[in-house]
Amino acid sequence: MTVGFVGLGRMGLPMAVNLVEAGVDVVGTDLDKERKRALEDAGGKTADSIPETIADADVAITVLRTPDQVLAVAEDLLDALDEGDLYVDMSSIDPLTSETVAELAAEDGIRTVDAPVSGGVSGAEAGTLSVIAGGEEDDIEEARELFEPMADTVFHVGSTGAGQTVKLANQLLVGAQTVLVAEAFRFGDANGIDRETLRDVLVQSAGSSWVLETWGDRYIEEEHEPGFEINLQHKDLRLMTEAAVELDVPVPLGAAAMQKYVEAKREGLADRDVTAVFQL
């Protein structure tokens, strides 16, 4: 199987490398030449344009940062695919964009799956991501052999756009919890509690969370190299709140958490790890 892989960023590059190491023929492209070189060093191939990347592909995969980027590449990508080919978008975007791309693809007889992932850069590197897939059962089963080198778990959560809906629900929890963990550590600081002691107690208590267990050291040591960036968490919360507004669903805590990421961006922390909200 040949995969055309568009987007070799912090998440995309290790995901593509894991495919190469699993024996998949990967042709990748990215605007960053260093990232293309890294894929070549791992045994993959690269191309200078989307049509070249997709030309001989059985499956196209995109891992991009924003809905606008997905829409911007969709026309060239879909033009390069053949009828019956499969396009898997593993970007974290919004359900409406996924549905729009699926409609465009269907006009050319191209099948689509929206399959955002959870697990961060460390999960992408280790091949332990969770894939949250929306689409037809047969298409997801076909894509499963590609998901397996990248992920420990694959969830089929519904039809087109459902993967993005569930991912945004996840990002609502992650975004809010990251702020709450920062508040908990600052509360402990103000009362003279050792940070490691606080973390060790809380992870064994009812207030524990994946954020505290996995990222607790980043707060303790105030190390905020990305990781998952502030600007991406802000993007995800913005997309979630916009979708919630369209559905008349109140998300007051999510909206409040989003304001902390707005503040963090204004303070010059946009490219720092999401835990850098601690610095506020």
C-alpha positions in Angstrom: 0.0 0.0 0.0 1.2 3.5 -0.9 0.2 6.4 1.4 0.4 10.1 0.4 1.0 11.9 3.6 0.4 15.7 3.8 1.6 17.5 6.9 4.8 16.6 8.7 4.5 18.8 11.7 5.0 17.8 15.4 2.3 15.2 15.1 2.4 14.3 11.5 6.1 13.5 11.1 6.3 10.8 13.9 3.0 9.3 12.6 4.5 9.1 9.1 7.7 7.6 10.4 5.8 4.9 12.3 4.1 4.0 9.1 7.4 3.7 7.3 8.8 1.5 10.1 5.7 -0.7 9.7 6.6 -1.3 6.1 4.2 1.1 4.4 5.4 3.0 1.3 5.0 6.6 2.4 5.4 9.7 0.2 5.2 12.9 2.3 5.2 16.6 1.8 5.4 19.7 4.0 6.4 23.3 3.7 9.3 22.7 6.0 12.2 21.1 4.2 13.9 19.9 7.4 10.8 17.8 8.2 10.8 16.3 4.7 14.5 15.5 5.1 13.6 13.8 8.5 11.1 11.6 6.7 13.6 10.7 4.1 16.2 9.8 6.8 13.6 7.4 8.2 13.2 5.6 4.9 10.2 7.5 3.5 10.0 9.4 0.2 9.0 13.0 -0.3 7.5 15.2 -3.0 7.4 19.0 -3.6 3.6 19.3 -4.2 0.4 17.7 -3.2 -0.3 16.2 -6.7 3.1 14.6 -6.7 2.6 13.3 -3.2 -0.8 11.8 -4.0 -0.1 10.7 -7.6 0.5 7.0 -6.9 -1.2 6.8 -3.5 -3.9 4.3 -2.6 -4.7 6.3 0.5 -4.2 10.0 1.3 -3.6 11.1 4.9 -3.5 14.7 6.1 -2.4 16.0 9.5 -2.8 19.8 9.4 -3.3 22.5 12.0 -6.5 24.3 11.0 -9.8 23.9 9.1 -8.6 26.5 6.6 -5.5 24.4 5.8 -7.6 21.3 5.3 -9.8 23.2 2.9 -6.9 24.8 1.1 -5.3 21.4 0.2 -8.6 19.5 -0.4 -9.0 20.6 -4.0 -5.5 19.6 -5.1 -5.6 16.4 -3.1 -9.0 15.3 -4.3 -8.1 16.0 -7.9 -5.0 13.8 -7.5 -6.9 10.8 -6.1 -8.8 8.3 -8.3 -12.4 7.2 -7.9 -12.6 4.7 -5.1 -9.5 5.9 -3.3 -9.6 6.7 0.4 -8.9 10.0 2.1 -8.2 10.0 5.8 -8.0 13.4 7.5 -6.3 13.1 10.9 -6.3 16.8 11.6 -8.1 18.2 14.6 -10.7 20.5 13.0 -14.5 20.9 13.2 -17.3 18.7 12.1 -18.7 21.1 9.5 -15.3 21.2 7.7 -15.1 17.4 7.7 -18.6 17.2 6.3 -17.8 19.8 3.6 -14.7 17.8 2.5 -16.6 14.6 2.5 -19.3 16.1 0.2 -16.6 17.4 -2.2 -14.9 14.0 -2.2 -18.2 12.1 -2.8 -18.7 14.1 -6.1 -15.6 12.3 -7.4 -16.4 8.9 -5.9 -13.6 9.3 -3.2 -14.3 7.8 0.2 -13.4 9.8 3.4 -12.8 9.2 7.1 -12.3 11.9 9.7 -9.9 10.5 12.2 -8.4 13.0 14.7 -6.1 11.6 17.3 -5.5 12.1 21.0 -2.2 11.4 22.9 0.0 14.3 22.0 3.5 14.4 20.5 4.7 11.7 22.9 1.9 9.4 21.8 2.6 10.1 18.1 6.3 9.3 18.7 5.6 6.1 20.6 2.8 4.9 18.3 0.3 4.9 21.2 -2.3 7.4 20.0 -6.0 7.0 20.2 -7.8 7.4 16.8 -11.3 8.8 17.0 -12.8 7.9 13.6 -16.0 9.0 11.8 -17.2 7.5 8.6 -18.4 4.3 7.0 -17.5 1.1 8.8 -15.9 -0.5 5.8 -13.7 2.5 5.1 -12.6 2.6 8.7 -11.8 -1.1 8.7 -9.7 -0.5 5.5 -7.8 2.3 7.2 -7.3 0.3 10.4 -4.1 -1.4 9.2 -2.7 2.2 8.8 -3.9 3.3 12.2 -2.4 0.3 14.0 1.3 1.4 13.6 0.3 4.9 14.9 -2.2 4.0 17.7 -3.0 1.7 20.5 -6.8 2.2 20.2 -9.2 3.0 17.3 -12.7 4.1 18.1 -15.4 4.2 15.4 -17.7 6.9 16.9 -20.2 7.5 14.1 -20.7 8.9 10.7 -18.7 11.7 8.9 -17.9 14.5 11.3 -18.4 12.4 14.4 -14.7 11.9 15.0 -14.2 15.7 15.1 -17.2 16.1 17.5 -15.7 13.6 20.0 -12.2 15.1 19.6 -13.6 18.6 20.4 -15.3 17.2 23.5 -12.0 15.7 24.5 -10.3 19.1 23.9 -12.9 20.8 26.1 -11.9 18.6 29.0 -8.1 18.8 28.3 -8.3 22.6 28.0 -10.2 23.2 31.1 -8.3 20.6 33.2 -5.0 22.2 32.1 -6.1 25.5 33.6 -7.5 23.9 36.7 -4.3 21.9 37.4 -2.4 25.2 37.1 -4.8 26.8 39.7 -4.4 23.8 42.0 -0.6 24.1 42.0 -0.6 27.9 42.5 -3.0 27.4 45.4 -0.6 24.9 46.9 2.3 27.3 46.3 0.6 30.0 48.2 0.2 27.7 51.2 3.7 26.4 51.1 2.9 22.9 49.9 5.7 21.1 48.1 4.6 20.6 44.4 5.7 17.0 44.2 3.8 16.2 47.4 0.7 17.9 46.1 0.9 16.0 42.8 1.5 12.7 44.5 -1.5 13.1 46.8 -3.9 14.5 44.1 -3.2 11.7 41.6 -4.4 9.2 44.2 -7.5 11.4 45.0 -10.8 12.0 43.4 -9.5 15.2 41.7 -7.0 13.4 39.6 -7.0 13.7 35.8 -4.9 12.6 32.8 -3.5 16.1 32.6 -2.2 15.9 36.2 -0.9 12.4 35.9 0.8 12.9 32.6 1.9 16.5 32.6 2.3 17.1 36.3 6.1 17.3 36.1 5.8 20.2 33.6 4.1 22.3 36.3 6.4 21.1 39.0 9.6 22.0 37.0 8.0 24.9 35.1 9.2 23.2 31.8 7.0 24.2 29.0 8.7 23.1 25.8 6.0 21.9 23.4 4.4 19.4 23.5 1.0 20.6 22.5 1.0 24.3 21.9 -1.1 27.0 23.5 -2.2 28.3 20.1 -3.5 24.8 19.1 -5.4 24.4 22.4 -6.9 27.8 21.8 -7.9 26.8 18.3 -9.6 23.7 19.5 -11.6 25.4 22.2 -12.6 28.1 19.7 -13.9 25.5 17.3 -15.7 23.7 20.1 -17.4 26.9 21.4 -18.4 27.9 17.9 -19.9 24.5 17.2 -21.7 24.7 20.6 -23.2 28.1 19.7 -24.5 26.7 16.5 -26.2 23.9 18.5 -27.4 26.1 21.3 -25.4 24.1 23.8 -24.1 26.1 26.8 -20.4 25.5 27.5 -19.6 28.2 30.1 -16.5 26.5 31.6 -15.1 25.8 28.2 -15.5 29.4 27.2 -13.9 30.6 30.4 -10.9 28.2 29.9 -10.5 29.5 26.4 -10.0 33.1 27.7 -6.9 31.9 29.6 -5.4 30.7 26.3 -6.3 34.1 24.7 -4.5 35.7 27.6 -1.5 33.4 27.2 -1.3 34.2 23.5 -1.3 37.9 24.3 1.5 37.3 26.8 3.7 35.8 24.1 3.1 32.2 25.0 1.4 31.0 21.9 4.2 28.6 20.8 4.8 27.2 24.4 3.4 24.0 25.7 -0.3 24.2 26.8 0.8 23.9 30.5 2.4 27.3 30.2 -0.9 28.7 31.3 0.8 28.1 34.7 2.9 31.2 34.0 -0.3 33.4 34.1 
